[in-house]
Amino acid sequence: MATRTVNVVLATMLAAALQSLLAAQSTQKSTASGIPASKSHMPKLYLMQGGAAHELPLEKTQLATTKTKPSSMKSLAADSAVTQAMQAGINTATWDAATHVNSAVGGSAVQQAGSIFSGVISHRTPTVTYVWGVPNPASTNVLQTVSPSFSLDFSRVIGVNADDYAPAIVKLTPAQNTCRVVGATQGKADVRSSPAADWQVYSHFLEEPVATNAEKLGPGKYKVSAASALQPGEYAVVLRPVAKDKKFSGGDVARAQGDGLMFDAIWTFQISDEAE
């Protein structure tokens, strides 16, 4: 009886030791990849500095519509309809609170509360320009390096195929001291209410991309950096479809859920004038 008890105790201790070893190996693997382990279903971005990972808050682009054609970022930034819509939108803190719920309901409530859409709906639905932007004229994430490096993890987002997306760095255009324009494309005025995945959002998307090094570590896990030193200004890490003709549901984009969440997600940062 005593021998059996000792064996049971030894087996229990061995199992516990093995479990601890596996957990340590998992942590080491995450550390080696540069991406801290996370159980969150929301995309996560970390600024890598001195061997440490500093999480940047997830923001969400807001949508505005205008009759101005997306010919240049400068013309969109000068459009009062765009800036007024962004100014009337929600702030980042509200979005952060909603995303911590990790539910489409939270994102939907935020979208309904803050997004401004315009356009006259008639028998012939007009085509309008949809503009993606972020509120405030400058990012609160001020970096002192011209060569920032990031680790990105969007492997656990629900309802999304991580291999459909890759990260990119884009330059943002400040607009009339109210917001920053991310990009724009055209679409039908009622596309935002459509549940059908028939909107090729990125096929003719106007934005200002920065040459980006994106090293894929696994599905939805990347190391990201600019291919060359960045000039002082406003930038962001975004997620873009690998296939430019990928179709989105306008409803998902409007409510920032599923594939729409991926396209709307953004992490802004500013390269300071003193950055080295």
C-alpha positions in Angstrom: 0.0 0.0 0.0 2.9 2.4 0.9 4.6 1.6 -2.4 1.4 2.4 -4.4 1.0 5.7 -2.5 4.6 6.7 -3.3 4.1 5.8 -6.9 0.9 8.0 -7.1 2.7 10.9 -5.5 5.7 10.5 -7.9 3.3 10.3 -10.9 1.5 13.5 -9.8 4.8 15.3 -9.3 6.1 14.2 -12.7 2.9 15.4 -14.4 3.1 18.7 -12.7 6.7 19.1 -13.7 6.0 18.2 -17.3 3.1 20.7 -17.4 5.4 23.4 -16.0 8.1 22.6 -18.6 5.6 22.8 -21.5 4.3 26.1 -20.2 7.9 27.5 -20.0 8.7 26.3 -23.5 5.5 28.0 -24.8 6.6 31.3 -23.1 10.1 31.0 -24.5 8.7 30.4 -28.0 6.5 33.5 -27.7 9.5 35.6 -26.4 11.7 34.3 -29.1 9.2 35.4 -31.8 9.0 38.8 -30.2 5.3 38.5 -29.6 4.1 38.2 -26.0 1.6 35.4 -25.4 -2.0 36.7 -25.5 -5.4 35.1 -25.1 -7.2 38.1 -26.5 -9.3 37.8 -29.7 -8.4 41.4 -30.7 -5.4 42.2 -32.8 -2.4 43.2 -30.7 0.6 45.4 -31.7 3.8 45.8 -29.7 6.6 48.4 -30.1 9.9 46.5 -29.6 12.4 48.6 -27.7 15.6 47.4 -26.0 14.4 43.8 -26.0 11.1 44.8 -24.3 7.6 44.8 -25.8 5.4 47.8 -25.2 1.8 47.4 -26.4 0.3 50.2 -28.5 -3.5 50.8 -28.0 -5.8 49.5 -30.7 -7.7 52.3 -32.4 -10.4 52.2 -35.0 -10.8 54.3 -38.1 -14.0 56.3 -38.5 -15.9 56.5 -41.7 -17.1 59.7 -43.3 -18.5 60.3 -46.8 -18.0 63.1 -49.2 -18.8 63.9 -52.8 -15.1 64.8 -53.4 -13.5 62.2 -55.6 -10.5 60.4 -54.0 -7.8 62.0 -56.2 -5.4 62.9 -53.5 -4.9 62.8 -49.7 -4.4 66.5 -49.7 -7.8 67.2 -51.3 -9.6 64.9 -48.8 -7.8 66.6 -45.9 -9.1 69.9 -47.1 -12.7 68.7 -47.4 -14.8 70.2 -44.6 -17.4 67.4 -44.8 -14.7 64.9 -43.9 -13.2 66.9 -41.0 -16.6 67.8 -39.6 -17.6 64.1 -39.6 -14.4 63.1 -37.9 -14.7 65.9 -35.3 -18.2 64.7 -34.4 -17.0 61.1 -34.1 -16.1 59.0 -31.0 -12.8 59.2 -29.2 -10.2 56.5 -28.8 -11.0 56.0 -25.1 -14.5 55.0 -26.0 -13.3 52.5 -28.6 -10.8 51.1 -26.2 -13.5 50.4 -23.6 -15.7 48.7 -26.2 -12.9 46.5 -27.5 -12.1 45.2 -24.1 -15.5 43.5 -24.2 -14.1 41.5 -27.2 -17.5 41.4 -28.8 -19.1 42.5 -32.1 -21.9 44.1 -30.0 -19.4 46.5 -28.4 -18.0 47.6 -31.7 -21.5 47.9 -33.2 -22.6 50.2 -30.3 -19.5 52.4 -30.7 -20.0 52.6 -34.5 -23.7 53.5 -34.2 -22.9 56.1 -31.6 -20.1 57.8 -33.4 -20.0 57.4 -37.1 -21.3 60.0 -39.5 -22.6 59.0 -42.8 -24.1 61.4 -45.5 -25.4 61.0 -49.0 -28.8 61.2 -50.6 -30.5 57.9 -51.2 -32.6 57.9 -54.3 -33.9 55.4 -56.8 -30.5 55.5 -58.4 -28.1 55.0 -55.5 -25.3 57.5 -56.0 -21.6 56.8 -55.7 -19.8 58.6 -52.9 -16.3 58.6 -51.5 -15.8 56.8 -48.2 -13.0 58.3 -46.1 -11.2 56.4 -43.3 -9.7 58.7 -40.6 -8.7 58.8 -37.0 -9.7 61.7 -34.6 -7.2 64.2 -33.2 -4.5 66.0 -35.3 -1.6 63.9 -33.8 -1.0 60.6 -32.2 -0.2 60.3 -28.5 2.3 57.6 -29.3 5.4 59.8 -29.9 8.5 57.7 -30.9 12.1 58.9 -30.6 13.4 56.5 -33.2 13.2 56.8 -37.0 13.4 53.1 -37.4 10.7 51.6 -35.1 10.2 47.8 -35.0 6.9 46.1 -34.1 5.5 42.7 -33.3 1.9 42.0 -34.4 -0.5 39.3 -33.5 -4.0 38.9 -35.1 -4.0 35.1 -35.1 -7.0 34.8 -32.7 -9.5 37.2 -34.3 -12.8 35.3 -34.5 -14.4 34.8 -37.9 -11.3 35.8 -39.9 -8.8 33.9 -42.0 -5.5 35.4 -40.7 -3.7 34.4 -43.9 -5.9 36.8 -45.8 -4.1 39.8 -44.3 -0.7 41.3 -43.9 0.5 44.4 -42.0 1.6 47.6 -43.7 2.8 51.0 -42.5 1.1 54.0 -44.0 1.6 57.8 -43.7 -1.3 59.7 -42.3 -2.4 63.2 -43.6 -3.4 65.7 -40.8 -6.6 67.5 -41.7 -7.4 71.0 -40.6 -6.1 70.4 -37.0 -9.0 68.0 -36.3 -8.1 64.5 -37.5 -5.8 62.4 -39.7 -6.9 60.9 -43.0 -5.9 57.3 -43.5 -7.3 56.6 -47.0 -10.4 56.5 -49.2 -12.3 54.7 -51.9 -15.6 55.0 -53.7 -18.7 53.0 -53.1 -22.5 53.1 -53.3 -24.1 55.4 -50.7 -26.0 52.4 -49.2 -23.1 49.9 -49.2 -22.6 50.4 -45.4 -25.9 48.7 -44.7 -25.4 45.7 -47.0 -24.7 42.3 -45.4 -23.5 40.9 -48.7 -19.7 40.5 -49.1 -19.5 42.2 -52.5 -17.5 45.4 -51.8 -13.9 45.4 -53.1 -12.8 48.0 -50.6 -9.1 47.7 -51.4 -9.1 47.3 -55.1 -8.9 51.1 -55.7 -8.0 52.3 -52.3 -6.2 55.7 -52.0 -3.6 55.8 -49.3 0.1 56.7 -48.8 2.0 53.5 -48.1 5.5 53.3 -46.7 7.8 50.6 -47.9 7.4 47.9 -45.2 9.3 44.9 -44.1 6.8 42.3 -42.8 8.4 39.0 -41.7 5.7 36.3 -41.2 6.3 34.2 -38.2 3.1 32.2 -38.5 -0.6 32.7 -39.4 -1.5 36.2 -38.1 2.0 36.8 -36.5 4.5 39.2 -37.9 7.6 41.3 -37.2 7.0 44.7 -38.9 9.4 47.6 -39.6 9.8 50.4 -42.2 12.2 49.5 -45.0 14.0 52.8 -44.4 14.2 55.6 -41.9 11.0 57.5 -41.4 10.7 61.3 -41.7 9.1 63.2 -38.8 5.3 63.0 -39.1 2.2 60.9 -38.5 2.1 57.1 -39.3 0.2 54.0 -38.6 0.4 50.2 -38.7 -2.7 48.8 -40.5 -3.9 45.5 -41.8 -4.5 45.1 -45.5 -5.9 42.2 -47.6 -3.3 40.2 -49.4 -5.6 40.0 -52.4 -6.6 43.5 -53.5 -9.9 42.2 -54.9 -11.0 40.7 -51.6 -14.7 41.4 -51.1 -16.0 42.8 -47.8 -19.5 43.2 -46.4 -20.2 46.9 -46.1 -22.2 46.1 -42.9 -19.1 44.4 -41.4 -16.9 47.4 -42.2 -19.5 49.9 -40.7 -19.8 47.8 -37.5 -16.1 46.9 -37.3 -16.7 43.2 -37.1 -15.1 40.2 -38.8 -13.2 41.2 -41.9 -14.4 44.8 -41.3 -12.6 44.9 -38.0 -9.4 43.9 -39.7 -9.6 46.7 -42.2 -10.7 49.3 -39.6 -8.0 48.4 -37.1 -5.2 50.9 -36.8 -2.3 51.7 -34.5 -1.1 55.3 -34.9 2.3 56.7 -34.0 4.3 59.9 -34.5 7.9 60.2 -35.4 9.1 63.2 -33.4 11.3 66.0 -34.9 14.1 64.9 -32.5 13.9 61.2 -33.4 17.2 59.5 -34.2 
